[in-house]
Amino acid sequence: MLVFTVACLATVPASAFDDGGQYAAHGVVTCAAHLAPQNREPDGSVAYGEQRWLEGVIHAFNWLVPDTFQILGESDVRAALRWLDDFCANNRLKDTAEGVEALFGEPYPKRRRGKNISGEK
C-alpha cells in the first residue's frame, strides 16, 4: 500500500494526506461489500448511495487538484463505477477508497485540464 501511495503522489501534483501519508475516508466499504447483492439495485448496478459517494469524491478531486477540470477526462461516472466493480472483483480484501486511489492514478494523464481543454492522448 505504501508503494502505491508513493506512486500516486509521484503522478498527482497535490495531496491531502497528513504528515504520515494517511487521510480520513468516509463512506468507504470493503470491496466484498461493494459487490454484495444487498448493496446493488435490482438491475445489478451499484446502489444509489455508493454512486453519490463516488460523485462526491470525483467532485472533491476536481476541485482540489490543480490543473484538473475533470479527472475522468472524456469518461463518466458510470464508466468509473464499472472500473471500480472490476477493481473490487479482483481485490475483494481491499476497500473502495483503495479502488478510487487506483482509479484516479490511471486516468490522471488523460484528465481534462480545463472546460474546453482535453488531456494528453
N, C-alpha and C positions, 0 to 999 in steps of 0.2 A: 504494500500500500504506500509506503514511504517513497519508493522509487517512482510509482505512478504519480504521486503528488508532486514530486520534484520535476518530473517530466511535464506535467501540466503547467507548473509555474514557469518552466522554460518557454512554453509556447504562448502563454497568456501574459500580456504586459502588466496586469494588475491583479492583486488578490485581496481577499477579505479575511484571511486567516489571522489567528493570533500569533504571537512570537513562537509558539510551539508547533505551528502548522495545523492547528485544529480550528473548527468552527462549529457553532450550534446549528443543527439541522432540524427543522420542524416538519412534521407530516411525512417523515420517512418511514417506509415499511420494508421488510425483507423482500427479496426477490420472490421467494416462495409465496409470501402473502400477496404480492402484486399479481401473481399469476393464478391465485386460487379462485375457483368458480364463484365463491361468495363475494369476491371483490370485482366481479365482472357484470356488465349489463347482460340482459337476456340474449343479445346478438353476439356475445363473446368479447365485445370491445371493453376497454378499460373503464372502470367506474368513473362517473362524472366528477367526483371529488378528486380523484387522482389526476384527471385531465386538468382540472383547475389548478391543482398544486403545481404541475409541470408548467402550465402557462405562467404562473406567478414567478417561478424560478427563472424562466426564459425572460420575462419582463425585467426582473432584477438584474440579470446578467447584461441585457441590452442597455439598461440604464447606467450601470456601474462601470462597465469595462470601456475604457477609452477606444475611440476609433471603431466602435461597433454600433451599427444601427439595428441589425438583425443577425444574431448568432447563427440562426438556422439557414442563412443565405437565401437561396431560392426555394428551400424546402418549407414545410409547415409543421404544425403541432401534431397532426395525425401521423406524419412520417416519423417524427421524433418518438411518438408513443410506440409505433411499430418497432423502431430501433431499440427502445427500452425493453419491450417484450422479448426481443431476440437476445439482448444482453442478459436479462433475467433468466431466460430459458437455459442459457449456457453458464450461468453463475448463481445458482439458487441459494448459495450460502452468503452472498453479498446482499447489499441493500440498494434501494433505489437512488440514494444520494451518490453512491459509488458509480451507479449506472449513468447518472446525469453528468458526473465529472468526466467519465469516459466519452459520453456523447458530445459534450462541449469541446473536448480536446480534438475530436475527429473533424467537425465542420469548421473549426475556427479559421483556418486559412481561406475558406470559401465564404466567410461571413460577408454580409452587406455592410460596407463601411459608412454609407450614407443613404438617404432615402432613395436617391437615383443612382447610386454607385454600387456596382457588383463587386464581389470579392475576386480573389485570384481564381483563375480557371486552369 
